[in-house]
Amino acid sequence: MNRIGIIASSGGSVARFAHEMLRNDGVELHIVTDRPCGIEELRDKTASSHRRIEIPDNRQFSIAAREHFQSIGGVDFVVLFFLRLVTSDLLTSVPCFNIHPSLLPAYKGFYALQRAYSDRAKFFGATLHLATERMDSGSIVAQAIATLDANMSLQQMERVSFVQKLYLFLILNELWTNRILTFGPCNSSCEILSPTKLTSTSRANPSLDNLLLREQFQTAVAAQGIQWRP
């Protein structure tokens, strides 16, 4: 059973869909927010705990979030759906991950999809990476990719990006469950042990190994009317 910390200032749709798929495995979500936001509406259904920390200073927020997670017995790792940077006060205490809507190192920062669309990039995707104090610069753990077709709208890109981020969330949980992530001192880096033993496709590296999760993911994608298969 994985205890996953979520720090969010958004709607939390990725976390909600992921929890629906993972709850039979006993996955717990422990949510921290810094403002009223959509994910708080989901807390009664998806969260084992929730706390809002309305502190504007990034360092003081990070300290408060660290202390909250410690007060509930700790979490295994944290996923950020956050509009702010967290500091080493949190990052060194627990591995923190971000899921960025681009194929890093391309299009770091805000409005990544919009910038790729404006540039008419040939491909776009999402990247799961270890969070550091530098924006979108930590170790890359997994990526998902799609072709940017000439007739694709920005709204269609956003829908594909959503399911890519959901897929990478599931990948992170699987990698953690299988105990094949290793970290540098103070969570300064992250690597996959024996990466050659993992599977991959032309659209996702690595790819999900759990057959049931793959089927659940495809069902969710089909229900959204999205044409993307990992």
Phi and psi in degrees as a GROMACS rama.xvg file:
@    title "Ramachandran Plot"
@    xaxis  label "Phi"
@    yaxis  label "Psi"
@TYPE xy
-97.9752  135.567  ASN-2
-101.962  111.077  ARG-3
-108.953  123.704  ILE-4
-83.4244  138.956  GLY-5
-122.951  123.324  ILE-6
-112.22  119.61  ILE-7
-140.711  149.855  ALA-8
-136.397  37.2966  SER-9
-141.668  -167.646  SER-10
-74.6038  -25.9472  GLY-11
77.9255  22.1777  GLY-12
-63.4934  -38.5356  SER-13
-61.0465  -46.5596  VAL-14
-63.0382  -38.6161  ALA-15
-65.6917  -48.4506  ARG-16
-62.3904  -42.516  PHE-17
-62.349  -41.9005  ALA-18
-64.7792  -37.1114  HIS-19
-60.6103  -34.8172  GLU-20
-79.7037  -28.6279  MET-21
-102.439  -8.5841  LEU-22
-64.2546  -28.6208  ARG-23
-66.8651  -18.573  ASN-24
-89.281  3.71493  ASP-25
81.8075  14.5819  GLY-26
-65.2062  134.001  VAL-27
-110.042  138.036  GLU-28
-108.747  130.325  LEU-29
-120.871  108.884  HIS-30
-100.572  135.126  ILE-31
-123.208  131.916  VAL-32
-124.341  163.784  THR-33
-116.914  4.26565  ASP-34
-166.185  165.203  ARG-35
-62.0621  126.833  PRO-36
-155.349  168.903  CYS-37
-59.1234  -33.3814  GLY-38
-64.3049  -23.9988  ILE-39
-66.883  -26.3498  GLU-40
-70.686  -18.1628  GLU-41
-96.2394  -5.63749  LEU-42
-62.3497  -34.3543  ARG-43
-67.3041  -26.8004  ASP-44
-93.0577  -32.6281  LYS-45
-113.532  -19.1377  THR-46
-103.405  137.98  ALA-47
-81.1939  -24.8096  SER-48
-155.127  159.041  SER-49
-149.993  141.019  HIS-50
-144.894  134.364  ARG-51
-97.0451  128.355  ARG-52
-120.105  97.5253  ILE-53
-92.943  72.2395  GLU-54
-120.089  119.178  ILE-55
-72.2895  -28.8889  PRO-56
-75.4552  126.53  ASP-57
-61.1166  -41.3791  ASN-58
-67.6599  -46.0449  ARG-59
-66.039  -35.1433  GLN-60
-62.7352  -45.574  PHE-61
-62.0471  -39.515  SER-62
-63.8588  -44.3121  ILE-63
-65.0665  -39.4378  ALA-64
-65.2398  -42.3268  ALA-65
-59.6729  -46.7081  ARG-66
-64.7228  -35.7214  GLU-67
-64.3399  -48.4051  HIS-68
-61.6619  -37.7068  PHE-69
-65.5508  -35.8377  GLN-70
-68.811  -22.8787  SER-71
-99.0848  11.9798  ILE-72
96.1242  8.93793  GLY-73
88.1968  159.426  GLY-74
-126.188  159.295  VAL-75
-74.0087  -43.7347  ASP-76
-157.511  168.021  PHE-77
-122.411  137.786  VAL-78
-112.537  130.62  VAL-79
-99.1329  123.248  LEU-80
-120.442  67.0289  PHE-81
-130.454  145.622  PHE-82
-95.7865  6.80141  LEU-83
-129.913  163.813  ARG-84
-87.9841  139.375  LEU-85
-96.7708  162.219  VAL-86
-108.692  176.165  THR-87
-60.8231  -19.8991  SER-88
-59.3623  -32.1372  ASP-89
-96.2267  -43.4563  LEU-90
-60.7277  -33.8225  LEU-91
-81.5011  -12.9388  THR-92
-92.3795  -23.6637  SER-93
-157.066  141.021  VAL-94
-61.5338  130.38  PRO-95
-120.242  137.715  CYS-96
-125.315  150.764  PHE-97
-124.075  148.422  ASN-98
-117.628  105.12  ILE-99
-100.063  136.982  HIS-100
-81.4105  53.085  PRO-101
-157.282  169.392  SER-102
-89.7974  84.5176  LEU-103
-57.2942  144.187  LEU-104
-86.4974  8.85002  PRO-105
-74.7854  145.051  ALA-106
55.3237  54.5509  TYR-107
-68.7501  156.344  LYS-108
88.3919  -163.333  GLY-109
-76.4287  158.254  PHE-110
59.2591  37.7786  TYR-111
-62.5301  -46.2901  ALA-112
-63.7362  -44.2935  LEU-113
-60.9238  -39.2332  GLN-114
-68.884  -40.5194  ARG-115
-63.9776  -39.2033  ALA-116
-66.0082  -43.5276  TYR-117
-63.9133  -34.9183  SER-118
-80.1055  -7.80608  ASP-119
52.435  48.2356  ARG-120
-57.8619  151.22  ALA-121
-79.3344  -24.99  LYS-122
-137.054  155.471  PHE-123
-144.148  168.307  PHE-124
-176.73  -157.949  GLY-125
-140.944  152.061  ALA-126
-130.821  128.003  THR-127
-92.7335  121.942  LEU-128
-142.437  156.867  HIS-129
-68.0058  134.213  LEU-130
-82.0668  138.464  ALA-131
-131.621  -177.364  THR-132
-74.6927  -11.5277  GLU-133
-96.1181  131.869  ARG-134
-60.3637  124.27  MET-135
54.3985  42.3051  ASP-136
-126.84  1.38615  SER-137
-78.2134  176.139  GLY-138
-56.0045  131.794  SER-139
-80.3612  128.264  ILE-140
-103.065  -41.5344  VAL-141
-157.21  154.261  ALA-142
-141.251  151.435  GLN-143
-127.715  143.39  ALA-144
-134.138  150.726  ILE-145
-143.35  157.019  ALA-146
-83.1578  135.451  THR-147
-89.7937  94.278  LEU-148
-68.1319  153.457  ASP-149
-61.9648  -29.7581  ALA-150
-98.7387  9.84696  ASN-151
-81.5455  134.68  MET-152
-88.4559  164.784  SER-153
-61.5763  -37.4618  LEU-154
-63.6494  -37.7266  GLN-155
-67.7055  -38.9449  GLN-156
-58.2497  -44.0168  MET-157
-62.9994  -36.9695  GLU-158
-69.7494  -40.8224  ARG-159
-64.4107  -41.6832  VAL-160
-59.4528  -38.2842  SER-161
-59.8713  -47.821  PHE-162
-71.9057  -28.5679  VAL-163
-64.5156  -43.5337  GLN-164
-64.9844  -38.8892  LYS-165
-60.8288  -44.2837  LEU-166
-60.7564  -43.442  TYR-167
-67.8577  -32.2959  LEU-168
-61.3169  -44.6457  PHE-169
-64.9486  -37.9333  LEU-170
-60.784  -46.8133  ILE-171
-58.4108  -45.8243  LEU-172
-61.6655  -39.835  ASN-173
-67.3067  -44.0625  GLU-174
-60.4389  -41.1461  LEU-175
-66.7479  -44.646  TRP-176
-59.4385  -37.6648  THR-177
-83.4107  -0.0478904  ASN-178
55.9198  47.001  ARG-179
-119.023  17.0935  ILE-180
-102.161  136.861  LEU-181
-126.109  146.579  THR-182
-124.275  146.727  PHE-183
-76.945  178.279  GLY-184
-56.1343  133.573  PRO-185
56.9415  32.2777  CYS-186
58.0032  36.4454  ASN-187
-78.0332  -18.3681  SER-188
-153.016  167.28  SER-189
-146.505  136.282  CYS-190
-136.745  156.462  GLU-191
-95.2331  125.468  ILE-192
-71.2631  134.592  LEU-193
50.7004  57.4462  SER-194
-61.6011  -24.6008  PRO-195
-67.8227  -15.3969  THR-196
-85.1131  -9.41422  LYS-197
-87.6143  154.753  LEU-198
-91.0353  159.292  THR-199
-150.064  164.915  SER-200
-129.326  179.71  THR-201
-71.827  -7.30244  SER-202
-119.849  -9.47905  ARG-203
-151.701  132.99  ALA-204
-143.414  112.915  ASN-205
-76.1535  177.871  PRO-206
-113.148  162.745  SER-207
-64.9815  136.894  LEU-208
-94.126  -29.0262  ASP-209
-72.7461  114.639  ASN-210
-62.4583  -43.2046  LEU-211
-61.5873  -43.4073  LEU-212
-64.5158  -38.5102  LEU-213
-60.3349  -42.5307  ARG-214
-67.0504  -42.4934  GLU-215
-62.8569  -39.9944  GLN-216
-63.5331  -46.3007  PHE-217
-63.985  -34.8059  GLN-218
-64.0362  -43.7763  THR-219
-64.1893  -41.0839  ALA-220
-65.19  -44.2905  VAL-221
-61.8572  -37.8603  ALA-222
-64.326  -27.3964  ALA-223
-86.7292  -3.41501  GLN-224
67.5603  31.8945  GLY-225
-105.318  134.058  ILE-226
-98.1999  80.3745  GLN-227
-149.362  126.094  TRP-228
-123.407  129.832  ARG-229
